[in-house]
């Protein structure tokens, strides 16, 4: 999740109501059917959906039906540990791109600590018995350092394979999407390996110059999410650029593998580590200029896809997008045209 101009209204607030419909500094919870969410993920517990997204201490909302959302005025995590600020110069609790999973009787929450356009970053970990907390600090899962690492430790996603083994994917620009197996404490058990790139690390011949950062390069791929369906693991990633409002050109592509660790191939058989990817969603230029940073779930018997879309009629505001997933006869995901919001 390569953030652009974090002080702007689009990226400084991750969950809010439609700008025209709500007071600018409202401090109490409120209900809305149009949620502003950047980098959304979802969880379900005790009959309630939780929507988490980028924001100060992680922004959040709750819903009984995924249609009407109660936007919460407080941070989901009120006490971001001091080590995050010590490890990432310039980080000030504006948490990016969380992910959450239930395993072994606990909720595990991963969150990104970084600053725009730099790869001195960290992915932190917290755990709780309940989504409502309290959350305890479990330290960093992985950190990256400028001039040391050729990848960026942001945009985490957990996946548990059929054997019950946890893995994590992450990454943004630099050398693309990384993956490592986790141990029972949800920390790295193996060294990272690259599983998807937009282009080779130093190949700039087929990509546009990066309009958002002179540091991150042109490997415009980020925000991995792996979804297991049938015999396949599906790797979803976002290509091109977020966080530019109506100028954003984010879109989501997919590949699949029989093994959680890959290789992930697109519908034409091209390896995603060599730039492969089959288009899943992009902006239609009518409702959304662009769409990306996605998640996918089977919730209550329904396969659903969520992401944020840059709304055409709202000056590029990042709104929650929800779509039902259906499947082709040969096992590729297709998104419903009509919103389920």
N, C-alpha and C positions, 0 to 999 in steps of 0.2 A: 504494500500500500504506500506508494510514493506520494507524500502529502505536498500539496501546493498551497502556499500562502495560508498558513494555519490561523492567521489572525482574521481571515475573511469570515463572513457570516456563514458561508457554505460549509467550511471545514472546522470552524471553531466550535460549532454546536452539532452534535451527532444525532440527537433525537429531539424533535420539537414539533409543534403543530405547524400547519401551513402558515407562512409568515403573515399573510393578510388576515388570517382568522383569529390570531392569538396575540395577546399583549407581549411586548418584547421581553420584559423581565419578569414574567409570571413565576411565582415561587411555590405555588401549590400544585398538587396533581390535577390533571385535567384529562378529559376524554376527547378522542378524535378518531376519525376514520381515515385520516391522511397523516401518516407519520413521516417525519423527516428523519432518516437513518442513514448513516454512513458506515459501510462495512458491517452489515447486520449478521448476527447469528441468533439461533433460537434454541430454547430448551422448554421442557414440559414437566410439570410436577403438580400433583394434587389438583388436577383439573384446570390448571392455569398455564398459559403460555407466557414465557419470558423472552423479551427481545432485548438483546444487548448490542451495543454499537460503540464506535469511536466517540470519545468525549472526555471531559474532566472526570477522572476516576471511573470511567465507563458509564455511558448513558444507558438508560433502560426504560422499558415500558412493559405492561402486563395486559393480558387479554383472556377472556373466557372463550372466544370464538375466532380469533385472528382477523376480526373485522373491525370491532371497536376496541381501541387501545387506550389504556390509562397511562399517560406519560408521567413519569415520576420526577419530582423536582430535585431529588438528592442524587449524589453519585452512588453507583452500585457498590463500589469499594471506596469507603471514605478515607481509609488509611493506607495509602500507597507507601511501601517500605522505603526507608532512607537509602538502601543500597541501590535502588534504581537511579536516583539522582547522582549518587557517587559514581556509578558505572557509566552513565550516559550524560556527558556534559551538555547542559542546555535543556535537559528533560525536566518538565515542570508539571508532571501529573496529568498531562493531556495524553490519555492512553489510546493507542490505536488498536484496531482490529483484534478484538478478543475472540477466543474460541472456548467452548465448554463441552464437557462430556461426562457421562455417568459411568463409573467403573469401580468395582469392588466396594460398593456401598457408599461411595463418596462422589461428590461433584468436583471435577478438576477444571480450573479456570486458567487458561493461558492468556497473556496480554503482552502487547508490544510497547516498548519504550525506545523512542528514537527522536531524532530531529530531522527536519526536512532535508532530503537530498544527501544525507550522510549514512555511512554504514557502520558507524560506531553505535551499536544498538544492543538491546537485550530483550529476551522473551522471559517474562516472569511467570511464576506458578503459584496458585493459591488452591486451597482445598476446603470443603465444607460438607457437613452431612446434609444440609438443606440449602436450596437456592436462596432462601432468605437470610442465610448466614447463621452465625458469624463465620468469616473467612479467615483462615490462618495462612501466613506467609510461608511458602516452601522454597523460597530463593529463586535463582535463575535456572531455567532449563538450558539455555544456550545463549552465548554472547558473541558478537562479532566486533571486530576492530578495524578501523581504517588502516590501510597499508599492511595489515596482517592477513585479513580474510578476503576472499574474492566472492563473498556472498553477504547478504544482509539479514540479520536475525530479527525479522518482523513477519507479520502475517501468519501466525501459527495455525495449524489445523491438526487435531487428533483423529486417528483412525485406529480401531481395534480390529485385528484380523480374525478369521474364522477360528483360529486356535486360541484366541483370547489374548494375543500379544499386542501391546500398544505400540504405535508408531506416531511420528509427527512429521508433517511437511511444513515448510515455511519458505520465505524468500521473496525478494523484490529486486528486479534489475540485476546489476553486476553479473554473476554467473547463474542467475535464474533460480529455479525451484530446487530446494534441498529436501532430503529425507534422511531420517535416522530411526532406528529402533529404540524404544524406551525400556527402562527397567520397571520394576514394580512400584517405584516411587515416582514414576513419570518423568524421570530425567534421562539424558542420553546414555544409551548403552553401546552405541556404535558411532563411528565417525560419520559425518554427513556425506552424502553423495548427491550429485546433480541428477534430477530425473526429468527436467523439462527446461528448455531454453526457447527464446524467440529466435535468436541467432547465436552463432558461435561467439565465444567470449570477446574476441577482438575483431570480429567481422562486422564492419560498419557499411558494407557496400549496398545492403538491401533495406536499410531502415532510415527513417527520417531522423534528423538531429533531435536530440532530446530537448523539448521546449520548456522543461520544468527544472532541470538540474544539469550543471556542467560536470558533476561528480559521478552521477549514477550510470552514465553511458547510454547506449541505445538498445540494450537488451530488454525491451519493454514487455516484461512478463512478471506477474506477481499474483498474490492472493490465492494460493492453492486450496482446493477442498476435494477430499476423496469420499466418494459415496459408493457403498457396496450394494449391488443389486444382482440377484441370480448368481451366475457363475463368475461375475466380473466385478472388478474394482474400476470405478470411473474417476479420472483425474480432471477436475475443472480448474481452469486458470483464467485470469484476466489479461488481455493484451492491450497495449497502447496506454493512453494517459487518462487518469482520473483527475478530480479536484480542480478542474478548470471551468466549472459551471457549464454554460451552454457550449463552450469550446471543447469539452471533453469528448474523447472518441473511444472510450472504454468499450470492450466487448468480451464475451466469454466463449472459450473454445474447450473442447473435451477430447480425451483419448481414453482408452481402456486397456486393462491387463488382467490376466488370470491370477497373477501374483501381486500382492499389495506393494511390493518393492519395485514393480515394473519388469520389463520395459512397457511404457504406455504408448500405444499406437493409435493414430486417428483412423477415420473410416476408410481412408485410402491406403492404410498400412504404413504410414510414415511415423517414425519414432518421434515422440515429443521432445526428446533431448536434442534432436536435429531440426527442431522448428515445426514439428507436426502439430496439428490441432484442427478439429472440425467445429465450425461455427455452431454455437448453441443459441446465443441471444446477442443482439446489438440494438442500437437506437433505431427507432422507426421514423424519427424526425417529425413525428406528429404528437405522440404522447411523451416520448423520451428522446433526447439527443444522443444519449449513450447509456449503457447499463453494464455493471460489473461488480466485482468483489462479492462473490456469491457463496451460498451454502445450500445443501440439499439434505432432506430428511424423509424418513418414513415416520409419520406421526399419525397415530390413531387410524392406521390402515391406509393412509393416503401418502403417495410420494409427492413432495412439494419442493419447489425451488424458490429461493429468495435471493435478492440482491438489492443494490441501490441503483436507481435510475435518475438521470439528470433531466428534470421535467421541463419540457419545451415551453409550456404556458406559464411557468413560474420562474423564468429567468435562470434556469439551470439548477434550481434547488434539488438536493439529493433526497429522494423519497423512497420509502420502502416499496419494493416490487415483489409480488407473490404470484407464482404460477404453478398449476398442477403439472406434474410430469407424467407423460404417457410414453409407451415404448414401441419401437418398430418391431417387426417380426424377427429381425436379426439382432435385436437387443441394443438399439441406440436410443438415447433419451430425446424426446420431443416436448417442447413447452406449449401449454395451452395459450391461445391468443388472447383470451379474456382474463383480466385481472381477477384474482381471488382475494380481495381486500375488504 
